[in-house]
Amino acid sequence: MKMYVKFDFNALCKKVLDEKLKEHGLKYRLLNFGEVEFYEPLTQEQHNLFKKNLEEYGIEIIESQKSALVQKIKDAIVELVFSDEIIPVKASIYISEKLNHSYGYLSNLFSEVAYTSIENFIILQKIEHAKALIIRNKQSLTEIAHKLNYSSVAHLSTQFKNTTGITPSQFQKIIGRRRRAQSKVINPKMQYE
């Protein structure tokens, strides 16, 4: 039996962060996603121990302001792309308004720190979301293209192929074959039907 699970990465990370902060007995408040304000300064030992604990969950403490802002840009993009509702503004406007900086500044900073453009990062996130939606098998490619704010299925297909090397239709067929193969392993009687 197979089960598909949808993750809210922001909620998951926030819960882990909250639990670890409490576990360490630190006095704090959570601000925006990924921001913690401590009411008392941390000792170097507390900082190192807390940092080590978070790394077990794949969460790292960002030391520089530039890296922190780039992480906020990434978080805003993930929030935009993986939102359950269609956000009717351009990504550049959404990111700029969310982070209260000009898009030009954010774009230059992102390229400098992440070695890729915001646009490329958005495409990668959209394709990851498209793959997840195809795997869930509940929406057509037209619905997926609309949900991810593509102008057409052809536009989605072009970016999908440029990123993965195959079209969304080919990806659907591969997933379908895997499901059929797994169902035959789980239920051998199906082989004879």
N, C-alpha and C positions, 0 to 999 in steps of 0.2 A: 504494500500500500504506500502511496506517495501522498504527501500533504504539501501544499504551497502556502507559504507564510508571507505576509506583507509586513515590512518593517517601517517604523517611523524612527529613523536614525536619530533625529533631534531629540525625541522623547526618551529613547533608549540611552543616549549619551548623557542627557540631563539627569536621568535617574541614577545611573552609575556614578556620576560626578557627585550628586547629592549624598548618596550612600557612603561614598569614600570620604567625603568631607566630614560627615557626622562620625564615621568610624574613627577618624583621626582627632576628634574632639575640637575641631577648628570652628571659630566663630566667623560666620560669613553670611553673605547673601548672594544669590544668583542674579545677575543682571540680564543682559541679552544672552542669547545662546552662545555658549563658550566663554562667557565672562563671569569672573568671580571677584567679588570685593571682600577682602578680609578686614575684620574690625580690629584685629591686632596683627602686628608684623609677625611673619613666620621666621623661625630660626633657620639656619642653613640645613640643620639636621631634619627639621620638619619638612622643609621644601624638598630635600632629596628623597626622603621616605615617601612622601605623597606622590612625587613624580614617578618613583619606581612602581608604586601601587597602580597608578593610572596606566602606565605602559603595559601592564599585564592585559589590559582591555583594549589596547591599540589606541589609547588616548595620550597625546603628548602635550606638555606645557610649552607654549610658544613664548620664546624669550624676547624676540624683537618686535617693535611696533609694526614694522613693514610686514613681517610674516603674519602677525595677528590680523592685519587688515586684509591681506590676501586670503587668509582662512575665512574671514567674514564674507569676502566676495564669493568664495567657493560655497559657503553655507547658503548664501542668498540664491545662488544659481541652483543648487540642489533643491532648495525650497520651492523655487519657481518651476523647475522642470517636473518635480515629483508631486506637485500639488494636485489634489483631487479635483480642483476646479480650474477652469481655463482662466488665466489672468490676461486680460485684454490689452496689455501695454507691451511695448517693445522691451526686450531684456535690458537694453542699455538704460532706459528710463527707470525700470523697476530697480535695478542695482544701484543706480545713482541716487534715487530717492530713499531707498532702504538704508544706504550707508552715509547719506548726507555729504557726498563729495561729487565733484564733476566726473562724468564718465571718462573724459580724457585722462584725468589724473589716475583714476582707478585702473584704466586700461594699460597705461604705461607702467604703473607699479606692478600689476599682475604679470605682464610680460617680463619685466626685470627680475622678479622673484621666482615665478613659476616656469620660466623659459618656454611659455606657450601663450597664445592669446586667449582672452576671455571668450571670444567667439568659438575657438577650437574646443575649449573646455565645455562650453554649452553644447556643442554638437556631440561630444563624447557622452555627456550626461543624457542627452535626448536619446541617443542610440542605446545606451544601457537601459533606459526606461522602456524604449520600444521593445527590446529583447525580453524584458520582464513581462510586458503586456502580451507579447506573442506567446510566451511560455504559459501564461495563465489561460490563454486560449478563450477569452471571453469577448474579444472585440475584433472586428474586421480591420484590415489595414487602413481602410478609409477612416474608420473611427479613431484608430491610433494616430494617424496623420493629423486629424483634426485636434485631438486631445493635446498633441505635442506642438500645436501651432504651426504646422507645415502648410504651405499653400496648396499642396496636392500630394497624392500618394507617390507620384513620380519624383517629387523633391525629396520625400522621405527615403524612397528607394535609392536615389543617387547618393545621398549622404550615408545611408546604411552600408551600401556597397563600398564606398570610398573608405569607410572606417573598418569594416569587418572583412571585406573581400568577397562577400556574397550578398545577394538581395534578400529582402525580408521574406519573400515567397520561398526562396531556397531554405532560409532559416526555419520557416514554418514546416517545410517538408522534413527537414532533419529532426526537428522536435517530434513531429508526428511519427516518424519511423522509430525513434527511441521509445516513444510511449507504447507503440504496438509491440516492439521487441520485449519491453519490460512486462507488458501484460501477458505475453506468451510464457515468460519465465514464471510469473506469479501464478498463472492459470494455464497449466499445460494442456488441458482439455481443449482450449481454444485452437490449438494447432490442427486439430482434426475436424473442426467445424467448417 
